[in-house]
Amino acid sequence: MQVKVDGKDVSSNIVRQSTSQPFKFIVPSDNAFEFQAPIVGGNNTSMAEDYYLLFNPLPVGDHTIEVEIIRQPLQANQPVEHDVAKWNIRVVQ
């Protein structure tokens, strides 16, 4: 994974967090995503993997944040995941 802010590599600021064991969760019937059965009320099992990018506040002006992710497949018959995202943002006072 590589992240650039205004062309500067800030990948060393990425924090990865994941669960080491599956966890169980229950979704209520009045959930914000309007999930239906079997998810609602079911005894669901999941694992999680999250990435956070921590950096100082950006100064007022135009900025570009670019993310590139290359992930090798778990099995040889699966494709390599290669995702690229670019956001142009404007910070105002």
Summary of the structure (lengths in Angstrom):
residues: 93
radius of gyration: 18.5
end to end distance: 31.0
largest distance: 50.1
contacts: 168
relative contact order: 0.26
helix: 3%
strand: 49%
